[in-house]
Amino acid sequence: MNAPLLLLGDVAVGDTLPGLDHDVTATTVVLGALASRDWRPMHHDRDFAINRNGTRDIFLNTPNQAAWFERYVTDWTGPTGRLGRMTFRMNTPVFPGDLMSFNATVTLVGTDDAGCGWINLDVALMVGDVVATTCATRVAVPVDGQDNPWSRHGDDWRP
């Protein structure tokens, strides 16, 4: 079963995205570090993280968090959503045993001069009541059923 195609006209400023929750395990942390070739020990060596870094445990690295934000946004947009920009600020580490909860609000809906449909989102990665990381995302979505942001190149793609 295919998810319905998200079109620009389906979204309005102030809309909220469905949440995404994920229980973080040591495997979540280590596999993310390995996938991004981050060999720094605070992402896989618990003794180092605690005794040398002074943290509670190993913790998610930057590329791992970026991948979770990308997944969250593109799960919502579906396969025709194309990330244009993403900036985020990590406020506190995310450790094994934490429950990551993602939520987002639409802050802008519009088209650029090339006719590409854009949605800006303010995304938060929460751990309990704490905002662990904030993320501002710009994602292109089709303006109609004939459009596909992935087919845009050169001057037609201005993220």
C-alpha positions in Angstrom: 0.0 0.0 0.0 1.5 3.4 -1.0 1.2 6.4 1.2 -0.8 9.3 -0.4 1.3 11.9 -2.2 1.8 15.0 0.0 1.2 18.1 -2.2 2.1 21.7 -1.3 -1.6 22.6 -1.1 -2.2 20.0 1.6 -0.1 21.9 4.1 -0.6 25.2 5.9 1.5 27.3 8.3 0.8 26.2 11.8 0.2 22.6 10.9 1.8 20.0 13.1 3.4 16.8 12.0 2.6 13.4 13.6 5.2 12.6 16.2 7.8 9.9 16.0 9.1 8.2 19.1 12.2 5.9 19.3 13.7 4.1 22.3 17.4 4.8 22.1 19.6 1.8 22.8 23.4 1.3 22.8 22.9 -0.3 19.4 21.2 2.9 18.1 24.2 5.0 19.2 27.0 2.6 18.0 25.5 1.8 14.6 24.9 5.5 13.9 28.6 6.2 14.8 29.8 3.3 12.7 27.6 4.3 9.7 29.1 7.8 9.8 32.6 6.5 10.4 32.9 8.4 13.6 35.4 6.4 15.6 35.6 8.8 18.6 35.2 6.6 21.7 32.5 8.6 23.4 30.1 7.1 20.8 30.9 3.4 21.4 33.1 3.1 24.6 31.0 3.5 27.7 34.0 3.5 30.1 35.6 6.3 28.0 32.4 8.3 27.8 31.8 8.2 31.6 35.3 8.3 33.0 37.1 10.5 30.4 34.3 12.6 29.0 32.3 12.9 32.2 29.0 12.0 30.5 26.3 9.6 31.7 26.9 7.1 28.9 27.8 6.9 25.2 25.6 9.3 23.2 24.3 10.0 19.7 26.8 11.8 17.4 25.9 14.6 15.1 25.4 12.7 11.8 23.2 10.1 13.6 21.0 12.9 14.8 20.9 14.4 11.3 19.8 11.1 9.9 17.0 10.9 12.4 15.8 14.4 11.5 16.0 13.5 7.8 14.0 10.3 8.4 11.3 12.1 10.4 10.8 14.8 7.7 10.9 12.4 4.7 8.6 9.9 6.4 6.1 12.7 6.5 6.6 14.0 3.0 6.9 10.6 1.3 9.3 9.7 -1.5 8.9 12.9 -3.4 9.9 15.1 -0.5 13.4 16.5 -1.1 15.4 18.1 1.7 16.8 21.5 0.7 18.4 22.7 3.9 18.7 21.5 7.5 20.3 23.3 10.4 20.2 22.1 14.0 21.5 22.9 17.4 22.3 20.1 19.9 21.4 21.3 23.4 21.9 18.1 25.4 23.2 14.6 24.6 20.9 11.7 23.8 21.8 8.5 25.6 20.8 4.9 25.6 17.7 4.5 27.7 16.3 7.8 26.4 13.0 8.0 24.5 13.6 10.4 21.5 10.3 12.1 20.6 10.2 14.2 17.4 7.6 16.8 16.6 7.4 19.7 14.1 5.4 22.7 13.1 5.1 24.2 9.6 6.4 27.7 9.6 6.3 28.6 5.8 4.5 27.2 2.7 5.3 28.7 -0.7 6.9 28.5 -4.1 10.1 30.0 -5.4 10.7 31.8 -8.7 11.3 28.4 -10.4 7.9 27.1 -9.2 9.3 24.7 -6.7 7.1 24.1 -3.7 8.8 24.6 -0.3 7.8 23.9 3.3 9.8 25.2 6.3 9.6 23.2 9.5 10.7 23.8 13.1 11.5 20.4 14.4 12.3 19.4 18.0 13.9 16.2 19.3 12.6 15.9 22.9 13.8 13.7 25.6 11.1 13.8 28.2 10.3 17.5 28.8 13.8 18.6 27.6 14.4 19.9 24.1 17.6 17.9 23.3 18.0 19.3 19.7 16.2 21.9 17.6 16.2 21.8 13.8 15.1 24.2 11.1 14.3 22.3 7.9 13.4 23.4 4.3 11.9 20.6 2.2 10.6 20.7 -1.3 7.3 18.9 -2.1 5.3 18.6 -5.3 3.0 21.5 -6.1 0.7 19.1 -8.0 0.5 15.5 -9.1 2.7 16.1 -12.1 5.6 17.7 -10.2 8.5 16.0 -8.6 11.2 18.0 -6.8 13.7 15.2 -7.5 13.5 16.1 -11.2 14.7 19.7 -10.6 18.3 20.6 -11.5 20.4 23.7 -12.1 18.4 26.9 -11.9 15.2 25.0 -11.2 16.7 23.7 -7.8 17.4 26.5 -5.3 17.5 25.1 -1.8 
